Structures are given as structure tokens and as C-alpha cells.
Amino acid sequence: MERDAVPLFERHFPESYAQPGRPGVRRWAGVYGGGGRALLAVAADAWSAVGCGFVAGVLTAPGARGLGLGAAVSRFVGDALVRDFGRAALMVDAADAAAVAAYERVGMRGVPLRAAAVG
């Protein structure tokens, strides 16, 4: 499945830090449709560490958005990470209302963060 996710990222989320084959990105989960031929949504375990699993690389193909598939793979990966690490986290752009709503539907809650570069 990881191999199937490559064109999905190339077409729809090339700026994602969490993509197939990148260091620390592992354990992909996905939903196939169209007779099992098309990968519609994916999520991964990426950069997890002792005490916290990290959900990343969540992507739903544009034609499949609004069906709850991104939420489903996020929940699946998040549940596995909670079992393995005791808790799970992810980062999302607060301006992406659809993604925030999907993560809230699966039981996640937001904690605002800010980042700065040292330079």
C-alpha cells in the first residue's frame, strides 16, 4: 500500500513532510475503493517516540473527500498508536476547518502551538 500512496502524494500533497519512503514514516493504513483498485485515503505512523505516537501523512483523494475516509484512517492509526505508545498526536493547520472537524469527530482535541525558527 505504501507504494500505492506515492502517486496520491505526488498529485495532491507534494509538500507533505510525511510521505512514503521518507525517514521515520512507517506503518501506512489506507482505504481502497473502485473495486479495490484506487487508494482513496491514507495515514501513517511517523516519528513516534516513547510516550507518544504521531499520526501524519493523512490524505484523502479529492473525489473521495466528505465521505469520512480520512477520519477513518486517522482513527485507525491513532488507535494503534495509543495502544503502542499510550497517546497519539498530530499537527494540522488550524485554518483547515475540514481537517480539524474530521480529527475532532474521531475524538482528538486541539492544543494550539506556535513555532519559530532560530536564525
Accessible surface in RSA format (square Angstrom, percent):
REM  Atomic radii and reference values for relative SASA: ProtOr
REM  Chains: A
REM  Algorithm: Lee & Richards
REM  Probe-radius: 1.40
REM  Slices: 20
REM RES _ NUM      All-atoms   Total-Side   Main-Chain    Non-polar    All polar
REM                ABS   REL    ABS   REL    ABS   REL    ABS   REL    ABS   REL
RES MET A   1    78.73  40.8  35.61  23.6  43.12 102.7  35.83  30.5  42.90  56.8
RES GLU A   2    71.96  41.3  68.82  52.1   3.15   7.5  23.14  44.8  48.82  39.9
RES ARG A   3   200.89  84.3 191.67  97.7   9.22  21.9  76.86 105.0 124.04  75.2
RES ASP A   4    64.88  45.4  55.67  55.4   9.22  21.8  13.42  31.6  51.46  51.3
RES ALA A   5     0.00   0.0   0.00   0.0   0.00   0.0   0.00   0.0   0.00   0.0
RES VAL A   6    56.54  37.2  55.53  50.3   1.00   2.4  56.37  49.0   0.16   0.4
RES PRO A   7    53.52  39.0  53.23  48.5   0.30   1.1  53.52  44.2   0.00   0.0
RES LEU A   8     6.85   3.8   6.63   4.7   0.22   0.6   6.63   4.7   0.22   0.6
RES PHE A   9     0.31   0.2   0.31   0.2   0.00   0.0   0.31   0.2   0.00   0.0
RES GLU A  10   115.36  66.2  95.61  72.3  19.75  47.0  38.19  73.9  77.17  63.0
RES ARG A  11   160.86  67.5 128.65  65.6  32.20  76.7  65.39  89.4  95.47  57.9
RES HIS A  12    66.74  36.5  41.00  28.5  25.74  65.8  29.61  30.5  37.12  43.2
RES PHE A  13    61.51  30.8  61.51  38.1   0.00   0.0  61.51  37.3   0.00   0.0
RES PRO A  14    78.80  57.4  64.41  58.7  14.38  52.3  66.04  54.5  12.76  79.3
RES GLU A  15   124.85  71.7  99.67  75.4  25.17  59.9  69.36 134.2  55.49  45.3
RES SER A  16     6.49   5.5   3.47   4.6   3.02   7.0   2.93   6.2   3.56   5.0
RES TYR A  17   179.17  83.6 173.63  98.8   5.54  14.4 126.17  94.8  53.00  65.3
RES ALA A  18     3.08   2.8   2.33   3.6   0.75   1.7   2.33   3.3   0.75   2.0
RES GLN A  19    22.67  12.7  22.67  16.6   0.00   0.0   1.93   4.1  20.74  15.7
RES PRO A  20    21.08  15.4   4.20   3.8  16.88  61.4   4.49   3.7  16.59 103.1
RES GLY A  21    68.15  84.0   0.00   N/A  68.15  84.0  37.87 103.9  30.28  67.8
RES ARG A  22    98.98  41.6  93.46  47.6   5.52  13.1  29.56  40.4  69.42  42.1
RES PRO A  23   118.76  86.6 102.86  93.8  15.90  57.8 115.15  95.1   3.60  22.4
RES GLY A  24    40.80  50.3   0.00   N/A  40.80  50.3  26.55  72.9  14.25  31.9
RES VAL A  25    13.10   8.6   0.00   0.0  13.10  31.6   0.00   0.0  13.10  35.5
RES ARG A  26   107.15  45.0 102.72  52.4   4.43  10.5  51.97  71.0  55.17  33.4
RES ARG A  27   108.28  45.5  85.88  43.8  22.40  53.3  62.43  85.3  45.85  27.8
RES TRP A  28    30.88  12.4   5.61   2.7  25.27  59.3   5.61   3.0  25.27  41.0
RES ALA A  29    10.55   9.7   7.32  11.3   3.23   7.4  10.55  14.9   0.00   0.0
RES GLY A  30    26.49  32.7   0.00   N/A  26.49  32.7   0.00   0.0  26.49  59.3
RES VAL A  31    40.78  26.8  37.37  33.8   3.41   8.2  40.78  35.4   0.00   0.0
RES TYR A  32    80.83  37.7  56.40  32.1  24.43  63.6  52.78  39.7  28.05  34.6
RES GLY A  33    15.19  18.7   0.00   N/A  15.19  18.7  15.19  41.7   0.00   0.0
RES GLY A  34    53.48  65.9   0.00   N/A  53.48  65.9  37.78 103.7  15.70  35.2
RES GLY A  35    72.63  89.6   0.00   N/A  72.63  89.6  36.88 101.2  35.74  80.1
RES GLY A  36    49.50  61.0   0.00   N/A  49.50  61.0  25.20  69.2  24.30  54.4
RES ARG A  37   196.75  82.6 163.68  83.4  33.06  78.7  78.43 107.2 118.32  71.7
RES ALA A  38    45.54  41.9  39.74  61.3   5.80  13.2  45.54  64.1   0.00   0.0
RES LEU A  39    17.21   9.6   5.01   3.6  12.19  30.7   5.01   3.5  12.19  32.8
RES LEU A  40    41.94  23.4  41.94  30.0   0.00   0.0  41.94  29.5   0.00   0.0
RES ALA A  41     0.00   0.0   0.00   0.0   0.00   0.0   0.00   0.0   0.00   0.0
RES VAL A  42     0.00   0.0   0.00   0.0   0.00   0.0   0.00   0.0   0.00   0.0
RES ALA A  43     0.00   0.0   0.00   0.0   0.00   0.0   0.00   0.0   0.00   0.0
RES ALA A  44     0.00   0.0   0.00   0.0   0.00   0.0   0.00   0.0   0.00   0.0
RES ASP A  45     0.59   0.4   0.59   0.6   0.00   0.0   0.59   1.4   0.00   0.0
RES ALA A  46     0.00   0.0   0.00   0.0   0.00   0.0   0.00   0.0   0.00   0.0
RES TRP A  47   113.39  45.5  87.44  42.3  25.95  60.9  86.51  46.1  26.88  43.6
RES SER A  48    23.73  20.1   0.00   0.0  23.73  54.7   0.19   0.4  23.54  33.0
RES ALA A  49    62.44  57.4  54.63  84.3   7.81  17.8  62.11  87.5   0.33   0.9
RES VAL A  50   155.61 102.4 129.58 117.3  26.03  62.7 132.32 115.0  23.29  63.2
RES GLY A  51    37.03  45.7   0.00   N/A  37.03  45.7  29.82  81.8   7.21  16.2
RES CYS A  52    39.98  30.2  37.13  41.4   2.85   6.7  23.63  59.9  16.35  17.6
RES GLY A  53     0.00   0.0   0.00   N/A   0.00   0.0   0.00   0.0   0.00   0.0
RES PHE A  54    41.84  20.9  41.84  25.9   0.00   0.0  41.84  25.4   0.00   0.0
RES VAL A  55     1.94   1.3   0.00   0.0   1.94   4.7   0.00   0.0   1.94   5.3
RES ALA A  56    12.22  11.2   6.00   9.3   6.22  14.2  12.22  17.2   0.00   0.0
RES GLY A  57     7.19   8.9   0.00   N/A   7.19   8.9   0.22   0.6   6.96  15.6
RES VAL A  58    31.39  20.7  16.01  14.5  15.38  37.1  16.01  13.9  15.38  41.7
RES LEU A  59    10.19   5.7   6.78   4.9   3.41   8.6  10.19   7.2   0.00   0.0
RES THR A  60    17.41  12.4  13.70  13.9   3.71   8.8   8.07  10.8   9.33  14.1
RES ALA A  61    15.57  14.3  15.57  24.0   0.00   0.0  15.57  21.9   0.00   0.0
RES PRO A  62    63.35  46.2  48.06  43.8  15.29  55.6  48.86  40.3  14.50  90.1
RES GLY A  63    83.49 103.0   0.00   N/A  83.49 103.0  45.76 125.6  37.73  84.5
RES ALA A  64     5.04   4.6   3.23   5.0   1.81   4.1   3.95   5.6   1.09   2.9
RES ARG A  65   128.72  54.0 107.17  54.6  21.54  51.3  51.11  69.9  77.60  47.0
RES GLY A  66    83.69 103.2   0.00   N/A  83.69 103.2  41.23 113.1  42.46  95.1
RES LEU A  67   124.46  69.3  93.53  66.9  30.93  77.7  99.74  70.1  24.72  66.5
RES GLY A  68    34.38  42.4   0.00   N/A  34.38  42.4  23.60  64.8  10.78  24.1
RES LEU A  69    32.71  18.2  31.48  22.5   1.23   3.1  31.48  22.1   1.23   3.3
RES GLY A  70    12.89  15.9   0.00   N/A  12.89  15.9   9.69  26.6   3.21   7.2
RES ALA A  71     9.97   9.2   8.57  13.2   1.40   3.2   8.58  12.1   1.39   3.7
RES ALA A  72    49.45  45.5  38.09  58.8  11.36  25.9  44.65  62.9   4.81  12.7
RES VAL A  73     4.95   3.3   4.40   4.0   0.55   1.3   4.95   4.3   0.00   0.0
RES SER A  74     0.00   0.0   0.00   0.0   0.00   0.0   0.00   0.0   0.00   0.0
RES ARG A  75   115.40  48.5 111.88  57.0   3.52   8.4  38.19  52.2  77.21  46.8
RES PHE A  76   133.00  66.5 126.97  78.6   6.03  15.7 131.67  79.8   1.33   3.8
RES VAL A  77     7.05   4.6   5.84   5.3   1.21   2.9   7.05   6.1   0.00   0.0
RES GLY A  78     5.09   6.3   0.00   N/A   5.09   6.3   5.09  14.0   0.00   0.0
RES ASP A  79    71.02  49.7  68.37  68.1   2.65   6.3  14.93  35.1  56.08  55.9
RES ALA A  80    19.50  17.9  19.18  29.6   0.32   0.7  19.48  27.4   0.03   0.1
RES LEU A  81     0.00   0.0   0.00   0.0   0.00   0.0   0.00   0.0   0.00   0.0
RES VAL A  82    71.82  47.3  67.66  61.3   4.16  10.0  67.66  58.8   4.16  11.3
RES ARG A  83   176.66  74.2 139.78  71.3  36.88  87.8  76.39 104.4 100.27  60.8
RES ASP A  84    82.58  57.8  47.04  46.8  35.53  84.0  17.47  41.1  65.11  64.9
RES PHE A  85    47.77  23.9  32.98  20.4  14.79  38.5  39.86  24.2   7.91  22.6
RES GLY A  86    59.12  72.9   0.00   N/A  59.12  72.9  33.11  90.9  26.00  58.2
RES ARG A  87   155.90  65.5 153.69  78.3   2.20   5.2  40.03  54.7 115.87  70.2
RES ALA A  88    29.57  27.2   2.99   4.6  26.58  60.5   2.99   4.2  26.58  70.4
RES ALA A  89    39.60  36.4  33.66  51.9   5.95  13.5  39.60  55.8   0.00   0.0
RES LEU A  90    33.18  18.5  10.38   7.4  22.79  57.3  10.38   7.3  22.79  61.3
RES MET A  91   144.22  74.7 115.37  76.4  28.85  68.7  87.93  74.8  56.29  74.6
RES VAL A  92    59.57  39.2  29.33  26.6  30.24  72.9  37.60  32.7  21.97  59.6
RES ASP A  93    99.91  70.0  82.92  82.5  16.99  40.2  36.83  86.7  63.08  62.9
RES ALA A  94    93.26  85.7  69.00 106.5  24.25  55.2  70.77  99.7  22.49  59.6
RES ALA A  95    91.45  84.1  54.52  84.1  36.94  84.0  66.37  93.5  25.09  66.5
RES ASP A  96    66.67  46.7  58.72  58.4   7.95  18.8  18.95  44.6  47.71  47.6
RES ALA A  97    74.97  68.9  65.36 100.9   9.61  21.9  69.42  97.8   5.54  14.7
RES ALA A  98    78.86  72.5  62.92  97.1  15.94  36.3  71.92 101.3   6.94  18.4
RES ALA A  99    22.13  20.4  15.24  23.5   6.90  15.7  21.72  30.6   0.42   1.1
RES VAL A 100    40.42  26.6  39.51  35.8   0.91   2.2  40.23  35.0   0.19   0.5
RES ALA A 101    40.36  37.1  37.83  58.4   2.53   5.7  39.51  55.6   0.85   2.2
RES ALA A 102    15.52  14.3  15.52  24.0   0.00   0.0  15.52  21.9   0.00   0.0
RES TYR A 103    24.06  11.2  24.06  13.7   0.00   0.0   9.25   6.9  14.81  18.3
RES GLU A 104   100.02  57.4  84.58  64.0  15.44  36.8  27.08  52.4  72.94  59.6
RES ARG A 105   153.64  64.5 124.16  63.3  29.48  70.2  75.84 103.7  77.80  47.2
RES VAL A 106    21.93  14.4   2.10   1.9  19.83  47.8   3.28   2.8  18.65  50.6
RES GLY A 107    67.96  83.8   0.00   N/A  67.96  83.8  36.66 100.6  31.29  70.1
RES MET A 108    46.69  24.2  35.69  23.6  11.01  26.2  38.27  32.5   8.42  11.2
RES ARG A 109   196.91  82.7 174.19  88.8  22.71  54.1  74.36 101.6 122.54  74.3
RES GLY A 110    66.26  81.7   0.00   N/A  66.26  81.7  39.66 108.8  26.60  59.6
RES VAL A 111    97.20  64.0  79.02  71.5  18.18  43.8  79.91  69.4  17.29  46.9
RES PRO A 112   130.64  95.2 102.91  93.8  27.73 100.8 114.48  94.5  16.16 100.4
RES LEU A 113   136.38  76.0 104.15  74.5  32.22  81.0 107.68  75.6  28.70  77.2
RES ARG A 114   238.52 100.1 198.43 101.2  40.09  95.5  79.23 108.3 159.29  96.5
RES ALA A 115   107.70  99.0  66.78 103.0  40.93  93.1  74.24 104.6  33.46  88.6
RES ALA A 116   100.68  92.6  61.19  94.4  39.49  89.8  71.21 100.3  29.47  78.1
RES ALA A 117   103.67  95.3  65.47 101.0  38.20  86.9  72.66 102.3  31.01  82.1
RES VAL A 118   157.16 103.4 123.98 112.2  33.18  79.9 127.67 110.9  29.49  80.0
RES GLY A 119   120.01 148.0   0.00   N/A 120.01 148.0  60.80 166.9  59.21 132.6
END  Absolute sums over single chains surface
CHAIN  1 A     7558.9       5363.8       2195.1       4519.1       3039.8
END  Absolute sums over all chains
TOTAL          7558.9       5363.8       2195.1       4519.1       3039.8
